[in-house]
């Protein structure tokens, strides 16, 4: 009972007792009866009060339910005070507003609504009272969806079958909206990636990668995560080093976007496909972890579309192995990976001894047979991340992974020599087949891959004249080659004594059969009449820096001779000259050409510079800059030896050339080789679309000429029209064709 009720009862009892005492005092004869009646009354009242107390206790909801209700009424959270017999249910103001309840609402129905249950019984409320949190969603009268997480606790056990509970709510409505928006954005992102077929991988430790749903589809993954080792196993063995280098070199300090092209085999497939991986590394901050990852795009179809260009750019047509172009590209990539991955390689270069004798005595077709078989032998020794290639003519190269075996290059070269010697059977029985080799170590033996290759070639040149030798590079070789040979000394004297002369090979217009130009070719003619091939002295000149004087002579003499022919009344023709890479990359090249033109008085349109494959080895951007300067003068530009080395379709997009020279390797057997014909036709068609003229080298018979004319080739050059000849002999030829 409440304190006020107890006090009132005590006062009543005291008053009654006082009245009985006074009454008994004045009626002593009835005093005993009065006392007995009074005591009986007190006992009955006590029993009645006990019964009332029990009844009150049984039906009261708490020690002070009203206090609970008052405190919770204005709380900023949803609040319910209720008993599990539902005789007492109280909602605070915030919840009543969420529900939109009126004054005459049904508390039981409201309780079912907020708890998201259909009925009120022990089974339905068990999940609510037994779990830490119970989430329910309902709509209020205005149609707004409300989500609340309820936490219910016991306030007091009123009796064995009755408990007073308090439920406090955490409103999830706004969070749910945000989650829905995020889910929608995520779904949109995933759908966009799927439509664009772009996969995404990301990692904070570069060991475990999170994969987008499109990445999972691309590679047939079982989950949205993959560890580095598993992903690496999907990558082609020859591409794994690039991936390792990319991951290791991305140190988190740069936001630069980089790109890799990798062959990757999906888990559920047996063949590899090409993928472009554009990635970047983002460094850690005070609030974020470092992040590494990027986008993956399937580029297989694009690769297949470019197969013809790829073949011309990177495959040697005679041997069907990589050409110098591909060798240099792989070599540079490998060199860049060496130091980050702490690995090394051997670079071996080979030269087939006396190969010109094989061509002269057995014919070009048999010479090609030897080249093909040598390439096949070489290819057997390619190690992972290595490559075998034909650099030019009878020069080949091989890159081998170094596993700490210093004898590997010598042992490999000897094995190749032994296999090559076994080809000397049948019609080659009378020829001793041998090859020489030079090698260097990468990256120890140079500051670039070009240095490494040149040093291997120095080692090979150091044993010239000694067949079947194998030599490793030593730093002293470079100095010993330059300035220490009798040939170099004699060449220096020959330049001073005017022993260098120009020979001219005619170029014919296939439509008119008239001479449209000549190619100027340097010859060294000794006083005794001996003619030395440029192949013998030009490399020496390049090494000793005499090449500058030779190139200056060719430029000035070519311009002088051409203007002389014009003054003599011969038809205007184009004079083609060749520059080596050493001279072509000189900063004052444009000034030198302009000076020669001005000195001779030759119109620039009658001068053509032929670019050899070596021009693209060092710096393609600078080469384009040099060519544009020459084009500004009005000088023509020709791409020589097209289809070999760096002369490839890929450069037609950026090199400002006016003439494309089809390499003789395509022409030699064009009347019988359908593939060669198709390639030549395709190249001519592409050149025409770029408004570039074409000329075929190595035409030796009318059948070849007819095929090329029908294919749309503009000009021809070869022994069919004439070998390189002195100016006087060319004048006779021009007169006969006039």
Protein Blocks (a to p, Z undefined) as FASTA:
>chain_A
ZZklmmmmmmmmmmmmmmmmmmmmmmmmlmmmmmmmmmmmmmmmmmmmmmmmmmmmmmpm
bfblmlmmmmmmmpcbdcddddfklpaccddfklmmmnopafkbcfklmmmmmnopabdc
fklmmmmmmpmbdcdddddfkopacddddddddfbdfbfkbccdddddddfklmmmmmmm
mmmmmmmmmmmmmmnopacdddfklmaccddfklmmmnopabfcdcfklmmmmpcfklmm
mmmmmmmmmnopaccdcddddddddfkbcbdcddddddddddddfkbccddddddddfkl
mmmmmmmmmmmmmpcfklopacfklmmmmmmmmmmmmmmnopaddddddddehklmmmmm
nojklmmmmmmmmmmmmmmmpcehiacddfbhjbccdddddehiaklmmmmmmmmmmmmm
mmmgcjllmpccdddddddddfklocbfklmmmmmmmmmmmmgoiahiacdddfklmmmm
nopafklmmmmmmmmnopaccdddddddfklopafbdcdddddddfkopacdfklmmmmm
mmnopmmmmmmmmmmmmmmmmmmmmmnopacddddddddfklmmpmklmmmmmmmmmmno
pafklpccdddfklmmmommlmmmmmmmmmmnopacddehihiajbcfklmmmmccfbdc
ddfklmmmmmmmmklmmmmmmmmmmmmmnopacddehiabfklmmmmmmnopabdcdjkl
opcddfklmmmmmmmmZZ
